Amino acid sequence: MLRLIGVAFAALCLIGTGSLTMADDATKGEMGNMKDGMKAEKGAMKGDMKAKKEEMKGKMKARKDAMKVKRHEMKEKMKAHKDAAKAKGEEAKGVPQAMGQDMQATIPAAPAAAP
């Protein structure tokens, strides 16, 4: 009887240790699968973020280009306006001189003073 108990105890110890080893292997397998899943999920999120970043980059570039075009248009308008004002100023400079000459032509010569 004592021998039977010893054999049963030895078998229980071996099976118990083996079952712990099997459970550890199973747990490691599940953990490995979980880590792989998390890596895949992280990679997908990274890809999504890169795509979103590229999309925003494209939008910002388009906006920047539009602002650049608008700025150049405003510069052209200001230059045209400035040139027009300059031409008008040059024209206005010539008018008083012509008016002065006209005035001198209409004013009769002063009578000569009697000696």
C-alpha positions in Angstrom: 0.0 0.0 0.0 2.8 2.3 0.8 4.4 1.5 -2.4 1.2 2.3 -4.3 0.9 5.7 -2.6 4.6 6.4 -3.5 4.0 5.5 -7.2 0.8 7.6 -7.2 2.6 10.5 -5.6 5.5 10.3 -8.1 3.1 10.1 -11.0 1.2 13.1 -9.7 4.4 15.1 -9.3 5.5 14.3 -12.8 2.2 15.1 -14.4 1.8 18.2 -12.3 5.2 19.5 -13.4 4.4 18.5 -17.0 1.1 20.3 -16.9 2.7 23.4 -15.6 5.2 23.3 -18.4 2.4 22.8 -21.0 0.5 25.6 -19.5 3.6 27.8 -19.6 4.1 26.9 -23.3 0.5 27.7 -24.1 0.7 31.0 -22.3 3.8 31.9 -24.1 2.1 31.0 -27.4 -0.9 33.2 -26.6 1.4 36.1 -25.5 3.4 35.7 -28.8 0.2 35.9 -30.8 -1.0 38.9 -28.8 2.3 40.7 -29.3 2.1 39.9 -33.0 -1.4 41.3 -33.2 -0.4 44.5 -31.4 2.6 45.0 -33.7 0.3 44.6 -36.7 -2.2 47.0 -35.2 0.6 49.5 -34.5 1.9 49.2 -38.0 -1.6 49.8 -39.4 -2.0 52.8 -37.2 1.4 54.1 -38.3 0.4 53.7 -42.0 -2.9 55.5 -41.4 -1.1 58.4 -39.7 1.4 58.6 -42.6 -1.4 58.7 -45.1 -3.2 61.4 -43.1 0.0 63.4 -42.8 0.6 63.2 -46.6 -3.0 64.3 -47.2 -2.7 67.3 -44.9 0.7 68.1 -46.5 -1.0 68.2 -49.9 -3.8 70.4 -48.6 -1.3 72.8 -47.0 0.8 72.9 -50.1 -2.3 73.7 -52.2 -3.3 76.5 -49.7 0.2 77.9 -49.7 0.3 77.9 -53.5 -3.0 79.7 -53.6 -1.8 82.3 -51.2 1.4 82.7 -53.3 -0.7 83.3 -56.4 -2.9 85.7 -54.6 0.1 87.6 -53.3 1.6 87.8 -56.8 -1.7 89.1 -58.2 -1.9 91.8 -55.5 1.7 92.8 -56.3 0.8 93.1 -60.0 -2.3 95.2 -59.1 -0.3 97.4 -56.8 2.4 97.9 -59.5 -0.2 98.7 -62.1 -1.9 101.1 -59.7 1.5 102.7 -58.8 2.4 103.1 -62.5 -1.0 104.6 -63.3 -0.6 107.1 -60.4 3.0 107.9 -61.5 1.8 108.5 -65.1 -1.0 110.7 -63.8 1.5 112.6 -61.6 3.7 113.2 -64.6 0.7 114.4 -66.6 -0.3 116.7 -63.8 3.3 118.1 -63.6 3.0 119.2 -67.3 -0.4 120.9 -66.9 0.7 123.7 -64.5 3.6 124.6 -66.8 1.4 124.7 -69.8 -1.1 126.8 -67.8 1.6 129.2 -66.8 2.7 129.6 -70.3 -0.9 130.2 -71.4 -1.3 132.8 -68.6 1.8 134.6 -69.7 0.6 134.7 -73.3 -2.8 136.2 -72.2 -1.3 138.9 -69.9 -0.6 141.9 -72.0 2.9 143.3 -71.8 3.3 145.9 -69.1 3.3 149.4 -70.5 6.7 150.9 -70.6 7.2 153.5 -68.0 7.5 157.1 -69.2 11.0 158.5 -69.2 
